[in-house]
Amino acid sequence: MFSFCSDPSALDGAKWLSCYLTTGKHMGFYASFGTVLLLLAITAPTALAFGFFGASAARSHFAPLRWLGKGYVAIVRGVPDIAFFLFFIIALDQGIEYLRHKALCRDWDQPIRQGNDFLVCDAAKMPLGSAPQWVHESYGFSLAVLTFAIVFGAFAANVLFGAMRAVPRAQIETAEAYGMTRRQSFWRILVPQMWVYALPGLSNLWMVLIKATPLLFLLGVEDIVYWARELGGTKTSRFTDYPHGDWRMYYFLFLLIFYLAFTKVSEVVLERLMQRLTHGQATTGGEAQRKLV
C-alpha cells in the first residue's frame, strides 16, 4: 500500500481511491479472478474426459457399461445444476468423513446423525480442524472442481455421443474392410473426425461453463461474486477506514464487463479452432473453405 494511505481520512479524490483499491480485501478480490480462471482451466479438460468416457460407455456393446453411460448422462442432465451442486458437495463431504470416522474412531459410541447434525470425531474431519487455511481452501476448491466436472461432463458426453454418431458409417466400414479392429477404427477413424461435429456443441458448453462459475459462491469458495458483494455493500466509518455507500452495482458492472470480454475472446479462439478442424473435411464448413481457395 502507498505510504500516504496511513491516514485515509485525510485523503480525497484519486489518492483515496488508489488507497481503497489496494486494500487487503481488494487484493483478495483480484486474486479471485485467478481462482475462476484456474477452475476453468482444470474443469474444462476434466469435464471433457468425463464426457468422453461417458459417451464411449453409452455406445458400448457391453450392456452394463452402456447402461452406466446412459444413466450418468440422463441423471445428471435431468437434475437442476444448483440442486446437484449443493447435494453432491454435502453428500461427498459427509461420505468421506463417514468412512474416515469408521476407520479412525472405532471407540466412538455416539450416533453420527443427531437430528440435523452430522457428528464425527475430530480425527475424521475433512480437512482437520488444525489444518492451515490453505488446506481448507484447496479442499473446498477441489470439491467444486469435481462437481463442475461431473455436471458438465454429462453434457459433454451427450455432445460427444452425437458427434460419434455423425461420423459417416461408411468410413468405419471401410476401415474394417482394410482389416482394422474395432478398437483401431475407433481411435484412428472415429475419434479424430468426431471433433469437427462436436465443437459447436462443446463451444456452447464452454460458454455455459463460464457463466456457471458464479456458482462457486454457493459452494463456499471466495470467488469474484463473493468479493463483489462483500466489497460493494455499504460500509460505515465505524467498521472500516474507507466508508462508502452501496457500490454493488459498480462491482457487478465490472464483473459483467469481465464476463463479456472473456466470452468474446473465447468466441474468437473457438472460431479459429473450428476453421482449422473443418479444413479439408467433408462438412459444410470444409466445403466453404474449399470454394474460397
N, C-alpha and C positions, 0 to 999 in steps of 0.2 A: 504494500500500500504506500501511497505517496506520503512524504513527511508532513505535508501540510494538512493531512487528514486526521491528525491527532485531536483536533477540536472541530468537529463537523458543524457545531452550532455557529461558528464564526465564518463559515463558508457560504458562498452564494453562487448561483449560475453554474458555469461549466465545471468549476472546481468541485462544487458539491456533488454534481452528477458523476464526475470521474471518480470521486471517493466512494460514492454509493455503488457504482457498478464494479468496484474492485473489492468489495467485502468478501469475507469467507463464504457466506451463503451464495453469493453470486458465482464464486469460483466453483462451488458445488453445482450450480445451475449450468455453467459452461461444460463442466465435466460430464453432466448427464447426457449431453448430446453425443459424447463418445460412447456412453452406455447404450444408447439407442442404435448407433451405428454398429457397435460390437454385437448387439443382439441380432441385427440383420445379417451381419457377416457370418455369424455362426448358424443362425436358424435357417437361412436360405439353403445352404448345401445339405444340412441335416434333414430338413423337410423334404428336399429333393430325393435324398437317399431313402427316407421312409416311403415316399411316393413311388419310387422305382421298385422297391421290394414289394410294396402293396399291389402295384399294377402287375408285376411279374407273378405274384401269388394268385391274383384274380384270374389270370389266364392259364394257370397251371392245369395239367391233365390229372393231377393228384387231387381227388375231391376234397379231403380235409383242408389241404393248403389253399385250394380255390375258395372254399367257404370262409376260411380265415381272412383272406384278402378282401373278398367282397363284403364280409361282415365288418371289417375295420373301416372300409370306406363308407358303408351305409350308416353305421352307428355314429361315427364322428361327424359326418356331414349332416346328420339328422338332428344333432343337438346344438342349440344356440351356443356361440363361441363363449360368451361370458359365463353361462351356466357350466360349460365344460371346464373352463379355466378355473373357476372357483371350486368346483367339485374335485377336479383332478389334483390340484395343489394340496387341498386338505387331505384327500384320500391317500395320496402318495406319501406325504409327510407323516401322517399318522401310521401308515403301513410300515414305513421304515422304523419309526420309533417303537412300534409294537414288536417287530422282530428283534430289535436290539434289546428291548425290555425282557423278552422271553429268554434271550441268550445270556444277558449280563446280570439280571436281577431275579435269580431263581428263588431267593428267600422273601420276595415281595408277597405279602399276604392280603393286600387290599385290592378291591376290584379296579380295573383300569378305567372303566367308564363309571362315573359317579354323576348321575343326572346329565347335565350338558357338558360336564368337564371330562377331558381325556387326560388321565394322570398316569405318568410313567416315572420310574426312578430317574434321578439326576444323571446317572451314567448312560441312560438310553436316549437322552435328549439329542436332537439333531438340529444344529450343532450344539456342542456342550455349552453350558452357561458360562464357563470360564474361557471359552474360545475368544480370540480377538475379534474386533468388529469386522475386519475384512473377511473373516471366515463366514460370519453370518450373512454378509452381503453377497459373497460368492455363492453360498448355498442357495439363497433366495433367487439369485440370478440364474443359477443352473436349473432350478426347478422351472423357472419361467421359460428358459430356452427349450427344455424338454417338452413343456406343454405346448408352446407355439409350434414346435417341430411336429408333434403328433397331430395337432389340429390341421395345420396347413399341409402336412404330408398326406392326409386323406384326400384333400382337394387335388394335390399334385398327382396322386395315384389315379384319380378319376380322369385327369387330363392325359396322363401318360398312357392309360389303358386305351383311351380313344385314339391316341396317336399311333399306338402299336397296331390297332385295327385298321388305321387309314393307310398304312404302307401296303401297296398293291400285293395281293396274294401271289400273283404270277412271279414276282421276284423271289419269293420264298420257295415256290415250286421249282423254279429254275436252279436255285442253289442246291436244293435237294436232288435234282436230276443230275447235277455235277458231282454228286457223292458227298455233299456236306451233311453232317449230322444235324439233328435238331438244335443242339447247343451251338454249333458253329454258325448255322444260319441265323440264329437269334443274335449272337454277338457281332457277326460280321456284316449281316444284311439288314436285319430289323432295327437294332439299336442305333446304328449310325444314321439311318434315314428317318427315324421317328421324330427326331428333334425339330425338323422343319415343320412338322404338323403340330408338335406340342408347344412350340414357342409362343404363339398367340395366346393360348390359354395360360401358360406359365407367366407370360408378361402381365396379364391381368391379375394373376395370383400374387405376383411381386408387388403390384400396386396396392392390393388389398392388405398384404402383409405390412407395408409401410404405414398404411392408415390404421392398422391394428396395434402398432407399437404403444399408443397411449394406454392400452390395457395393462401395461406394466404397472401403472399406478394402482390398479385394482389388486395386483399381486404382491403389493408391499415393496416394490422396488422404487427407489427415489429417482424417477425419470424426469423428463423435461416438463411433463404435465404437473407432477408433484411440486416441482420448484416454481413453476409459473404461478400456481395457486398460492403457494407459500409466500413468495416474494411480492406478488401482486396485491394481496389482501391489505386492508387498511392497517397502517402502523401508527402508533402513538408515541410521543416522546417519552412516555413512562417506561416503555419496553425496548426502545431502540434509539440509536443516535441519529437515525435517518427516518424521521416520521414522514408519512405521506398518506394520501387518500387511497381510494380503491383504484389501483392501477392494473387490475387483472385484465382489462380489455387490451391494454398495450402489450402485456406479456403474451397473451394468447394470439394477438395480431402478429407478433413476431414469430410465434410457432406456426401460424398459418402461412406466412411468407416462407419459412424454412421448409415446410412440407411441400408447398407448391414448387419451390426451386428444386427440391430433391426429386420430386416426381418428374419434373421437366427434364432433368439430367438423365433420369432413368429411361424416359421415352426415347431420347436421342441415342443412348447406348443400345437399347433393345432394337431400335430401328436399324442401326448399323449391323447388329448381330444377325437380324433377320435377313438383311441383304446378303450377308456372307453365307448364311446357311442355304438360302434359296438359289445361290449361283450354280447353274448347271443342273438344277433339279427339275423334274417334270411336274412342276407346280405352276400355279398362276403367277406367282412372284418370279419364279425362274424363267418362265416363258416371256414375261415382260422385260426382264433383263436381257434375254437373248435377242429380242427385237430391237433393243436400243443399240446393240453392238453393230 
